[in-house]
Protein backbone atom coordinates (compact mmCIF):
# COMPACT_ATOMS: atom_id res chain seq x y z
CA UNK A 1 0.00 0.00 0.00
CA UNK A 2 1.37 3.40 -0.97
CA UNK A 3 0.92 6.23 1.55
CA UNK A 4 -1.63 8.98 0.94
CA UNK A 5 0.06 12.38 0.85
CA UNK A 6 -2.08 15.44 1.41
CA UNK A 7 -0.82 18.53 -0.43
CA UNK A 8 -2.19 21.73 1.01
CA UNK A 9 -3.98 23.79 -1.63
CA UNK A 10 -2.64 27.24 -2.49
CA UNK A 11 -4.69 30.24 -3.60
CA UNK A 12 -3.92 31.35 -7.15
CA UNK A 13 -5.12 33.86 -9.71
CA UNK A 14 -6.39 32.53 -13.04
CA UNK A 15 -6.74 33.90 -16.56
CA UNK A 16 -10.52 33.63 -16.26
CA UNK A 17 -10.50 36.03 -13.27
CA UNK A 18 -11.90 33.21 -11.16
CA UNK A 19 -9.42 32.50 -8.32
CA UNK A 20 -8.25 28.94 -7.81
CA UNK A 21 -7.16 26.64 -5.02
CA UNK A 22 -4.51 24.57 -6.75
CA UNK A 23 -1.44 22.38 -6.57
CA UNK A 24 1.67 22.73 -8.72
CA UNK A 25 2.23 19.86 -11.13
CA UNK A 26 5.84 19.48 -9.96
CA UNK A 27 4.64 18.82 -6.40
CA UNK A 28 2.02 16.32 -7.49
CA UNK A 29 4.45 14.45 -9.72
CA UNK A 30 7.22 14.51 -7.12
CA UNK A 31 4.96 12.67 -4.67
CA UNK A 32 4.09 10.04 -7.28
CA UNK A 33 7.71 9.58 -8.39
CA UNK A 34 8.75 9.14 -4.75
CA UNK A 35 6.18 6.40 -4.12
CA UNK A 36 3.19 8.26 -2.67
CA UNK A 37 -0.41 8.92 -3.71
CA UNK A 38 -1.19 12.66 -3.73
CA UNK A 39 -4.48 14.29 -2.85
CA UNK A 40 -5.43 17.93 -2.36
CA UNK A 41 -6.24 19.26 1.11
CA UNK A 42 -8.75 22.07 0.62
CA UNK A 43 -9.39 25.00 2.98
CA UNK A 44 -12.80 25.07 4.71
CA UNK A 45 -14.01 28.68 4.66
CA UNK A 46 -16.56 29.84 2.07
CA UNK A 47 -14.43 32.78 0.92
CA UNK A 48 -12.33 33.51 -2.15
CA UNK A 49 -8.95 33.42 -0.45
CA UNK A 50 -7.08 35.14 -3.27
CA UNK A 51 -9.33 38.18 -2.99
CA UNK A 52 -9.13 38.26 0.82
CA UNK A 53 -6.62 39.78 3.21
CA UNK A 54 -5.54 37.02 5.63
CA UNK A 55 -5.63 39.16 8.79
CA UNK A 56 -9.15 40.36 7.93
CA UNK A 57 -10.64 36.88 7.52
CA UNK A 58 -12.82 35.47 10.29
CA UNK A 59 -11.14 32.93 12.55
CA UNK A 60 -11.76 29.28 11.75
CA UNK A 61 -14.91 28.02 13.45
CA UNK A 62 -15.15 24.67 15.19
CA UNK A 63 -17.02 23.25 12.20
CA UNK A 64 -14.42 24.55 9.76
CA UNK A 65 -11.65 22.98 11.81
CA UNK A 66 -13.55 19.69 11.70
CA UNK A 67 -13.55 19.89 7.89
CA UNK A 68 -9.74 20.04 7.96
CA UNK A 69 -9.55 17.31 10.62
CA UNK A 70 -11.61 14.97 8.45
CA UNK A 71 -9.21 15.44 5.54
CA UNK A 72 -6.18 14.90 7.78
CA UNK A 73 -7.65 11.62 9.04
CA UNK A 74 -6.76 9.98 5.71
CA UNK A 75 -3.36 11.64 5.32
CA UNK A 76 -0.28 9.51 5.96
CA UNK A 77 1.91 12.53 5.27
CA UNK A 78 1.44 16.24 4.58
CA UNK A 79 3.28 18.36 2.04
CA UNK A 80 3.22 22.11 2.73
CA UNK A 81 4.16 23.67 -0.61
CA UNK A 82 5.62 27.02 -1.45
CA UNK A 83 3.54 30.06 -2.30
CA UNK A 84 3.21 33.76 -1.64
CA UNK A 85 0.31 34.08 0.83
CA UNK A 86 -0.46 31.94 3.89
CA UNK A 87 -3.69 31.75 5.88
CA UNK A 88 -4.93 30.49 9.22
CA UNK A 89 -5.69 27.10 7.69
CA UNK A 90 -1.95 26.67 6.97
CA UNK A 91 -1.12 27.19 10.62
CA UNK A 92 -3.92 24.90 11.74
CA UNK A 93 -2.65 22.07 9.52
CA UNK A 94 0.87 22.52 10.93
CA UNK A 95 -0.45 22.39 14.49
CA UNK A 96 -2.50 19.23 13.89
CA UNK A 97 0.36 17.52 12.05
CA UNK A 98 2.75 18.16 14.92
CA UNK A 99 0.19 17.15 17.55
CA UNK A 100 -0.60 13.88 15.72
CA UNK A 101 3.02 13.31 14.60
CA UNK A 102 1.94 13.07 10.96
CA UNK A 103 5.04 13.26 8.73
CA UNK A 104 5.34 16.84 7.49
CA UNK A 105 7.51 18.31 4.75
CA UNK A 106 7.45 22.09 4.35
CA UNK A 107 8.90 23.63 1.19
CA UNK A 108 9.88 27.32 0.90
CA UNK A 109 6.86 29.23 2.29
CA UNK A 110 5.72 25.92 3.74
CA UNK A 111 8.84 25.90 5.90
CA UNK A 112 8.23 29.51 6.89
CA UNK A 113 4.68 28.71 7.98
CA UNK A 114 5.99 25.87 10.15
CA UNK A 115 7.83 28.42 12.31
CA UNK A 116 4.50 30.11 13.15
CA UNK A 117 3.68 27.06 15.30
CA UNK A 118 2.54 28.31 18.73
CA UNK A 119 3.77 31.86 18.08
CA UNK A 120 3.44 34.92 15.86
CA UNK A 121 5.17 35.05 12.45
CA UNK A 122 8.80 36.15 12.57
CA UNK A 123 10.13 36.54 9.04
CA UNK A 124 12.74 38.92 7.69
CA UNK A 125 12.98 40.38 4.20
CA UNK A 126 16.14 39.22 2.44
CA UNK A 127 18.28 42.20 1.45
CA UNK A 128 20.48 40.35 -1.04
CA UNK A 129 17.78 38.59 -3.03
CA UNK A 130 20.05 37.87 -6.00
CA UNK A 131 21.65 35.05 -4.02
CA UNK A 132 18.31 33.55 -2.96
CA UNK A 133 15.82 34.25 -5.78
CA UNK A 134 16.60 32.82 -9.18
CA UNK A 135 14.05 30.76 -11.10
CA UNK A 136 16.38 29.94 -13.99
CA UNK A 137 19.37 28.35 -12.25
CA UNK A 138 19.31 24.74 -11.11
CA UNK A 139 21.69 25.57 -8.26
CA UNK A 140 21.85 29.04 -6.71
CA UNK A 141 24.06 28.66 -3.64
CA UNK A 142 25.66 26.23 -1.20
CA UNK A 143 23.97 25.00 1.96
CA UNK A 144 25.75 23.57 5.00
CA UNK A 145 24.02 20.77 6.93
CA UNK A 146 24.28 20.07 10.66
CA UNK A 147 25.74 16.58 11.04
CA UNK A 148 23.45 15.92 14.02
CA UNK A 149 20.27 16.63 12.06
CA UNK A 150 17.64 14.43 10.46
CA UNK A 151 18.49 16.10 7.16
CA UNK A 152 22.08 14.86 7.44
CA UNK A 153 20.81 11.33 8.15
CA UNK A 154 18.90 11.56 4.87
CA UNK A 155 21.51 13.17 2.64
CA UNK A 156 24.74 12.14 4.40
CA UNK A 157 26.59 15.22 3.18
CA UNK A 158 27.70 18.33 5.04
CA UNK A 159 27.58 20.65 2.02
CA UNK A 160 25.19 20.61 -0.92
CA UNK A 161 24.09 22.87 -3.79
CA UNK A 162 20.44 23.98 -3.81
CA UNK A 163 18.02 26.03 -5.86
CA UNK A 164 16.40 29.10 -4.30
CA UNK A 165 13.22 31.10 -4.98
CA UNK A 166 12.29 33.13 -1.89
CA UNK A 167 12.07 36.72 -0.65
CA UNK A 168 11.96 36.11 3.12
CA UNK A 169 13.99 34.16 5.66
CA UNK A 170 13.01 32.62 8.98
CA UNK A 171 14.64 33.68 12.23
CA UNK A 172 16.21 31.47 14.88
CA UNK A 173 13.51 29.72 16.88
CA UNK A 174 13.85 27.72 20.10
CA UNK A 175 11.01 25.41 18.98
CA UNK A 176 12.82 24.22 15.87
CA UNK A 177 16.31 22.88 15.33
CA UNK A 178 18.31 24.57 12.58
CA UNK A 179 19.30 21.75 10.26
CA UNK A 180 21.03 23.72 7.51
CA UNK A 181 22.27 27.22 6.78
CA UNK A 182 23.48 28.98 3.62
CA UNK A 183 26.95 30.44 3.18
CA UNK A 184 25.55 33.93 3.86
CA UNK A 185 23.73 32.92 7.04
CA UNK A 186 20.17 32.26 5.85
CA UNK A 187 18.42 29.34 7.57
CA UNK A 188 17.86 26.71 4.87
CA UNK A 189 16.28 23.83 6.81
CA UNK A 190 14.53 23.30 10.15
CA UNK A 191 13.30 20.28 12.09
CA UNK A 192 10.86 19.79 14.94
CA UNK A 193 12.78 17.38 17.18
CA UNK A 194 9.77 15.94 19.01
CA UNK A 195 8.31 14.47 15.82
CA UNK A 196 9.53 11.45 13.86
CA UNK A 197 9.57 13.42 10.59
CA UNK A 198 8.90 17.15 10.62
CA UNK A 199 11.25 18.84 8.17
CA UNK A 200 11.18 22.22 6.46
CA UNK A 201 13.49 23.21 3.61
CA UNK A 202 13.80 26.69 2.13
CA UNK A 203 14.75 25.28 -1.27
CA UNK A 204 12.62 23.28 -3.74
CA UNK A 205 13.52 19.56 -3.98
CA UNK A 206 10.41 18.90 -6.09
CA UNK A 207 11.85 20.97 -8.94
CA UNK A 208 15.09 18.96 -9.15
CA UNK A 209 13.84 15.48 -8.34
CA UNK A 210 14.69 14.10 -11.80
CA UNK A 211 18.31 15.23 -11.80
CA UNK A 212 19.44 15.82 -8.22
CA UNK A 213 20.11 12.89 -5.89
CA UNK A 214 19.73 14.98 -2.73
CA UNK A 215 16.27 16.15 -3.79
CA UNK A 216 15.30 12.54 -4.46
CA UNK A 217 16.56 11.46 -1.03
CA UNK A 218 14.54 14.13 0.80
CA UNK A 219 11.29 13.26 -0.93
CA UNK A 220 11.83 9.52 -0.67
CA UNK A 221 12.61 9.83 3.06
CA UNK A 222 9.37 11.79 3.51
CA UNK A 223 7.37 9.12 1.67
CA UNK A 224 9.08 6.36 3.66
CA UNK A 225 8.17 8.10 6.93
CA UNK A 226 4.59 8.47 5.67
CA UNK A 227 4.42 4.74 4.86
CA UNK A 228 5.67 3.97 8.37
CA UNK A 229 2.98 6.24 9.80
CA UNK A 230 0.34 4.47 7.69
CA UNK A 231 1.46 1.01 8.83
CA UNK A 232 1.31 2.00 12.49
CA UNK A 233 -1.96 3.97 12.42
CA UNK A 234 -4.28 1.70 10.48
NORDAQUI-V506847 format. One record per backbone hydrogen bond with DSSP energy under -0.5 kcal/mol. NH is the residue of the N-H (numbers start at 1). CO is the residue of the C=O. If there is no record, write none. Layout:
nh=NH co=CO
nh=NH co=CO
This chain:
nh=5 co=3
nh=5 co=37
nh=6 co=4
nh=6 co=77
nh=7 co=5
nh=7 co=39
nh=8 co=6
nh=8 co=79
nh=9 co=41
nh=10 co=22
nh=12 co=20
nh=17 co=14
nh=19 co=17
nh=20 co=12
nh=22 co=10
nh=22 co=20
nh=28 co=24
nh=29 co=25
nh=30 co=26
nh=31 co=27
nh=32 co=28
nh=33 co=29
nh=34 co=30
nh=35 co=32
nh=36 co=31
nh=37 co=3
nh=38 co=36
nh=39 co=5
nh=41 co=7
nh=41 co=39
nh=42 co=40
nh=47 co=45
nh=49 co=47
nh=51 co=48
nh=52 co=49
nh=54 co=52
nh=56 co=53
nh=57 co=53
nh=57 co=54
nh=65 co=61
nh=66 co=62
nh=67 co=63
nh=68 co=64
nh=69 co=65
nh=70 co=66
nh=71 co=67
nh=72 co=68
nh=73 co=69
nh=74 co=71
nh=75 co=72
nh=76 co=4
nh=77 co=4
nh=78 co=103
nh=79 co=6
nh=80 co=78
nh=80 co=105
nh=81 co=79
nh=90 co=87
nh=91 co=87
nh=92 co=88
nh=93 co=89
nh=94 co=90
nh=95 co=91
nh=96 co=92
nh=97 co=93
nh=98 co=94
nh=99 co=95
nh=100 co=96
nh=101 co=97
nh=102 co=97
nh=103 co=76
nh=104 co=197
nh=105 co=78
nh=106 co=199
nh=107 co=80
nh=108 co=201
nh=108 co=203
nh=110 co=107
nh=111 co=108
nh=112 co=108
nh=113 co=109
nh=114 co=110
nh=115 co=111
nh=115 co=112
nh=116 co=113
nh=117 co=114
nh=119 co=116
nh=124 co=169
nh=126 co=167
nh=129 co=127
nh=131 co=128
nh=132 co=129
nh=133 co=129
nh=134 co=164
nh=140 co=162
nh=141 co=162
nh=143 co=160
nh=144 co=181
nh=145 co=158
nh=146 co=179
nh=149 co=146
nh=153 co=149
nh=154 co=150
nh=155 co=151
nh=156 co=152
nh=160 co=143
nh=162 co=141
nh=164 co=134
nh=166 co=132
nh=169 co=124
nh=171 co=122
nh=176 co=173
nh=177 co=191
nh=179 co=177
nh=179 co=189
nh=180 co=189
nh=181 co=144
nh=182 co=186
nh=183 co=142
nh=185 co=182
nh=188 co=180
nh=189 co=180
nh=190 co=200
nh=191 co=177
nh=192 co=198
nh=193 co=191
nh=195 co=192
nh=199 co=104
nh=200 co=190
nh=201 co=106
nh=202 co=188
nh=203 co=188
nh=205 co=203
nh=207 co=204
nh=208 co=204
nh=208 co=205
nh=211 co=208
nh=212 co=208
nh=216 co=212
nh=217 co=213
nh=218 co=214
nh=219 co=215
nh=220 co=216
nh=221 co=217
nh=222 co=218
nh=223 co=219
nh=224 co=220
nh=225 co=221
nh=226 co=222
nh=227 co=223
nh=228 co=224
nh=229 co=225
nh=230 co=226
nh=231 co=227
nh=232 co=228
nh=233 co=229
nh=233 co=230
